[in-house]
Amino acid sequence: MAKQMGKSVVQVTEVLELLLRRVTLMDASLIDEVDWKRANAMVRSVDPDDEDYVALALNLNCPLWTGDLKLARALKDRDVQVLTTVEVRSAHTRR
């Protein structure tokens, strides 16, 4: 990863540590069954592996950040706002 980013291992490790301090893990059993069913219906034909992420976004009523354009298109005009990497970068650059 460091080589791909043109950074040292120490620099990448520092960034990863900063990011991981901001991560909160959530027990999947806390997500409402209704949100699981809605998520399943939304991603079933796209990629069932994305169900967890969509269910969490529904449950937390928050945007979903994804680089998966197929998933983003499938969720367009649904109850999940999708943010692309370009949009996330742009939002953080404006600060």
N, CA and C of each residue as an Amber inpcrd file, in Angstrom:
protein
   285
   0.8270000  -1.1720000   0.0000000   0.0000000   0.0000000   0.0000000
   0.8860000   1.2550000   0.0000000   1.9230000   1.2400000   0.8060000
   2.8220000   2.3940000   0.8820000   3.4440000   2.6750000  -0.4810000
   3.8670000   1.6310000  -1.1410000   4.5040000   1.7940000  -2.4460000
   3.5200000   2.3950000  -3.4530000   2.2860000   1.9020000  -3.4530000
   1.2730000   2.4140000  -4.3730000   0.9590000   3.8790000  -4.1070000
   1.0320000   4.2930000  -2.8510000   0.7240000   5.6650000  -2.4830000
   1.9390000   6.5860000  -2.5830000   3.1110000   5.9900000  -2.7900000
   4.3190000   6.7980000  -2.8440000   4.6920000   7.3640000  -1.4800000
   4.3260000   6.6300000  -0.4260000   4.5940000   7.0570000   0.9530000
   5.4240000   5.9890000   1.6510000   5.9660000   6.3660000   2.7960000
   6.7130000   5.3800000   3.5820000   5.7280000   4.5260000   4.3840000
   6.1990000   3.3900000   4.8310000   5.3720000   2.5110000   5.6570000
   4.9570000   3.2400000   6.9330000   5.8570000   4.0170000   7.4960000
   5.5580000   4.7730000   8.7160000   4.4300000   5.7730000   8.4540000
   4.4790000   6.4910000   7.3350000   3.4350000   7.4620000   7.0060000
   2.0740000   6.7810000   6.8370000   2.0630000   5.6820000   6.1210000
   0.8000000   4.9580000   5.8960000   0.2670000   4.4140000   7.2070000
   1.1430000   3.8940000   8.0440000   0.7240000   3.3660000   9.3450000
   0.1070000   4.4670000  10.2040000   0.7120000   5.6420000  10.1910000
   0.1780000   6.7700000  10.9660000  -1.2230000   7.1500000  10.4870000
  -1.4220000   7.2000000   9.1790000  -2.7340000   7.5370000   8.6240000
  -3.7580000   6.4640000   8.9860000  -3.3700000   5.2070000   8.8540000
  -4.2900000   4.1220000   9.1990000  -4.6790000   4.1710000  10.6730000
  -3.7230000   4.4570000  11.5350000  -4.0240000   4.5650000  12.9640000
  -4.9940000   5.7030000  13.2410000  -4.7970000   6.8250000  12.5660000
  -5.7290000   7.9560000  12.7180000  -7.1310000   7.5760000  12.2660000
  -7.2090000   6.9030000  11.1370000  -8.5150000   6.4890000  10.6150000
  -9.1990000   5.4920000  11.5480000  -8.4420000   4.5260000  12.0220000
  -9.0270000   3.4920000  12.8710000  -9.5080000   4.0320000  14.2090000
  -8.9340000   5.1290000  14.6750000  -9.4300000   5.7530000  15.9110000
 -10.8360000   6.3050000  15.7400000 -11.2100000   6.5610000  14.4960000
 -12.5190000   7.1430000  14.2140000 -13.5570000   6.0800000  13.8270000
 -13.1540000   4.8280000  13.7860000 -14.0510000   3.7360000  13.3990000
 -14.7800000   3.2050000  14.6270000 -16.0740000   3.0410000  14.4690000
 -16.8840000   2.4360000  15.5250000 -17.4710000   1.1420000  14.9770000
 -17.2350000   0.0610000  15.6640000 -17.8000000  -1.2220000  15.2490000
 -19.1990000  -1.3510000  15.8270000 -20.0810000  -1.9420000  15.0470000
 -21.4610000  -2.0950000  15.4860000 -21.8590000  -3.5590000  15.3470000
 -22.5030000  -4.0700000  16.3550000 -22.9900000  -5.4450000  16.3360000
 -24.1590000  -5.5270000  15.3510000 -24.0370000  -6.4020000  14.3760000
 -25.0730000  -6.5330000  13.3430000 -26.4390000  -6.8740000  13.9200000
 -26.4720000  -7.4850000  15.0780000 -27.7660000  -7.8450000  15.6790000
 -28.5400000  -6.6120000  16.1420000 -27.8740000  -5.4530000  16.2030000
 -28.5520000  -4.2240000  16.6030000 -29.2980000  -3.5540000  15.4510000
 -29.0470000  -4.0230000  14.2290000 -29.7350000  -3.4700000  13.0590000
 -31.1260000  -4.0740000  12.9830000 -32.1070000  -3.2220000  12.8250000
 -33.5150000  -3.6350000  12.7870000 -33.7830000  -4.6020000  11.6290000
 -34.6210000  -5.5810000  11.8830000 -34.9670000  -6.5890000  10.8670000
 -35.5590000  -5.9530000   9.6120000 -36.3160000  -4.8910000   9.7750000
 -36.9120000  -4.1950000   8.6280000 -35.8020000  -3.6480000   7.7210000
 -34.7590000  -3.0980000   8.3240000 -33.6490000  -2.5710000   7.5320000
 -32.8960000  -3.6810000   6.8120000 -32.7590000  -4.8380000   7.4520000
 -32.1170000  -5.9790000   6.7830000 -32.9190000  -6.3990000   5.5620000
 -34.2320000  -6.4620000   5.7040000 -35.0870000  -6.8860000   4.5800000
 -35.0370000  -5.8690000   3.4480000 -35.0800000  -4.5940000   3.7940000
 -35.0170000  -3.5490000   2.7710000 -33.6750000  -3.5960000   2.0480000
 -32.6050000  -3.7590000   2.8040000 -31.2650000  -3.8230000   2.2100000
 -31.1480000  -5.0280000   1.2810000 -31.6540000  -6.1550000   1.7330000
 -31.5990000  -7.3680000   0.9120000 -32.3200000  -7.1550000  -0.4110000
 -33.4900000  -6.5400000  -0.3570000 -34.2570000  -6.2980000  -1.5840000
 -33.5130000  -5.3520000  -2.5280000 -32.7800000  -4.4030000  -1.9760000
 -32.0650000  -3.4210000  -2.7970000 -30.8320000  -3.9990000  -3.4790000
 -30.1470000  -4.9380000  -2.8250000 -28.8690000  -5.4110000  -3.3610000
 -28.9100000  -6.8350000  -3.8970000 -30.0010000  -7.5110000  -3.7020000
 -30.1010000  -8.9260000  -4.0890000 -29.6110000  -9.1810000  -5.5110000
 -30.0400000  -8.3570000  -6.4560000 -29.6690000  -8.5950000  -7.8520000
 -28.3450000  -7.9310000  -8.2320000 -27.7750000  -7.1280000  -7.3400000
 -26.5230000  -6.4210000  -7.6290000 -25.3510000  -7.1890000  -7.0400000
 -25.3170000  -7.2470000  -5.7060000 -24.2490000  -7.9600000  -5.0030000
 -24.6990000  -8.1960000  -3.5670000 -25.1510000  -9.4030000  -3.2560000
 -25.6360000  -9.7050000  -1.9100000 -24.6070000  -9.4270000  -0.8180000
 -23.3170000  -9.3970000  -1.1720000 -22.2760000  -9.1080000  -0.1790000
 -22.3530000  -7.6710000   0.3440000 -23.0680000  -6.7980000  -0.3470000
 -23.2070000  -5.4020000   0.0750000 -24.3710000  -5.1870000   1.0370000
 -25.1050000  -6.2330000   1.3230000 -26.2970000  -6.1160000   2.1770000
 -25.9700000  -5.5140000   3.5470000 -24.8770000  -5.9300000   4.1480000
 -24.5100000  -5.4190000   5.4780000 -24.3370000  -3.9070000   5.4680000
 -23.6370000  -3.4140000   4.4600000 -23.3520000  -1.9760000   4.3870000
 -24.6250000  -1.1660000   4.1620000 -25.4860000  -1.6690000   3.3010000
 -26.7320000  -0.9640000   3.0030000 -27.6570000  -1.0130000   4.2180000
 -27.7220000  -2.1520000   4.8870000 -28.5570000  -2.2670000   6.0920000
 -28.0810000  -1.2940000   7.1630000 -26.7780000  -1.1690000   7.3320000
 -26.2410000  -0.2430000   8.3300000 -26.5590000   1.2010000   7.9580000
 -26.3970000   1.5500000   6.6910000 -26.7140000   2.9120000   6.2500000
 -28.1930000   3.2200000   6.4720000 -29.0490000   2.2530000   6.1900000
 -30.4830000   2.4380000   6.4370000 -30.7450000   2.6220000   7.9260000
 -30.1480000   1.7680000   8.7290000 -30.3700000   1.7980000  10.1680000
 -29.8880000   3.1040000  10.7910000 -28.7550000   3.5960000  10.3310000
 -28.1870000   4.8240000  10.8830000 -28.6950000   6.0800000  10.1650000
 -29.4520000   5.8520000   9.0890000 -29.9590000   6.9580000   8.2790000
 -28.8020000   7.8750000   7.8680000 -27.7890000   7.2500000   7.2780000
 -26.6070000   8.0030000   6.8690000 -26.2210000   7.6050000   5.4470000
 -25.4070000   8.4350000   4.8020000 -24.9570000   8.1020000   3.4420000
 -24.0370000   6.8860000   3.4400000 -23.9800000   6.2480000   2.3000000
 -23.0950000   5.1020000   2.0920000 -21.9980000   5.5310000   1.1240000
 -20.7530000   5.4060000   1.5500000 -19.6140000   5.7510000   0.6950000
 -19.1910000   4.4830000  -0.0230000 -19.2150000   4.5140000  -1.3470000
 -18.8050000   3.3480000  -2.1230000 -18.1680000   3.7680000  -3.4370000
 -17.2440000   2.9630000  -3.8730000 -16.6450000   3.1490000  -5.1870000
 -17.2730000   2.1960000  -6.2000000 -18.2380000   1.4260000  -5.7430000
 -18.9140000   0.4310000  -6.5790000 -20.0230000   1.1310000  -7.3650000
 -19.7430000   1.4510000  -8.6240000 -20.7110000   2.1990000  -9.4270000
 -21.9850000   1.4050000  -9.7120000 -21.8480000   0.0940000  -9.7970000
 -23.0230000  -0.7570000 -10.0160000 -23.9620000  -0.6530000  -8.8060000
 -23.3980000  -0.7000000  -7.6100000 -24.2000000  -0.5520000  -6.3910000
 -24.7890000   0.8530000  -6.3150000 -23.9890000   1.8600000  -6.6230000
 -24.4690000   3.2520000  -6.5760000 -25.6640000   3.4450000  -7.5070000
 -25.5860000   2.8820000  -8.6970000 -26.7110000   2.9920000  -9.6490000
 -27.9450000   2.2640000  -9.1220000 -27.7380000   1.1090000  -8.5120000
 -28.8760000   0.3320000  -7.9860000 -29.5660000   1.0550000  -6.8330000
 -28.8210000   1.8560000  -6.0920000 -29.3960000   2.5580000  -4.9380000
 -29.9150000   3.9520000  -5.2930000 -29.6710000   4.3790000  -6.5280000
 -30.1430000   5.7030000  -6.9520000 -31.6670000   5.7750000  -6.7950000
 -32.1230000   6.8600000  -6.2410000 -33.5570000   7.0900000  -6.0140000
 -34.1560000   6.1020000  -5.0150000 -33.3200000   5.5390000  -4.1530000
 -33.7940000   4.6730000  -3.0790000 -33.6380000   5.4260000  -1.7670000
 -33.8100000   4.7410000  -0.6680000 -33.7310000   5.3770000   0.6460000
 -32.3160000   5.5320000   1.1830000 -31.3200000   5.2240000   0.3640000
 -29.9300000   5.3340000   0.8000000 -29.2220000   6.3510000  -0.0820000
 -28.6890000   7.3990000   0.5440000 -27.8880000   8.3580000  -0.1980000
 -26.5160000   7.7360000  -0.4170000 -26.0040000   7.8080000  -1.6270000
 -24.7090000   7.2240000  -1.9500000 -23.7180000   8.3410000  -2.2420000
 -22.5420000   8.2330000  -1.6450000 -21.4510000   9.1680000  -1.9050000
 -20.3410000   8.4330000  -2.6340000 -19.8410000   9.0340000  -3.6950000
 -18.7050000   8.4590000  -4.4080000 -17.4190000   8.9630000  -3.7620000
 -16.3180000   8.3310000  -4.0940000 -15.0280000   8.7560000  -3.5630000
 -14.7240000  10.1860000  -4.0000000 -15.0710000  10.5360000  -5.2110000
 -14.8560000  11.9040000  -5.7050000 -15.6180000  12.8990000  -4.8330000
 -16.8580000  12.5780000  -4.4750000 -17.6630000  13.4700000  -3.6330000
 -17.0780000  13.5880000  -2.2240000 -16.6000000  12.4940000  -1.6840000
 -16.0070000  12.5220000  -0.3390000 -14.7340000  13.3570000  -0.3560000
 -13.8900000  13.1320000  -1.3600000 -12.6590000  13.9280000  -1.4780000
 -12.9770000  15.4070000  -1.6100000 -13.9470000  15.7120000  -2.4440000
 -14.3300000  17.1000000  -2.6750000 -14.8220000  17.7530000  -1.3950000
 -15.6170000  17.0380000  -0.6280000 -16.1520000  17.5750000   0.6380000
 -15.0310000  17.8670000   1.6250000 -14.0130000  17.0270000   1.6590000
 -12.9170000  17.2170000   2.6090000 -11.9080000  18.2500000   2.1240000
 -11.8500000  18.4630000   0.8170000 -10.9360000  19.4540000   0.2660000
 -11.4570000  20.8630000   0.5340000 -12.7790000  21.0100000   0.5800000
 -13.3960000  22.3320000   0.7940000 -13.1930000  22.8370000   2.2090000
 -12.8640000  21.9780000   3.1410000 -12.7510000  22.3870000   4.5560000
 -11.5920000  23.2960000   4.8070000
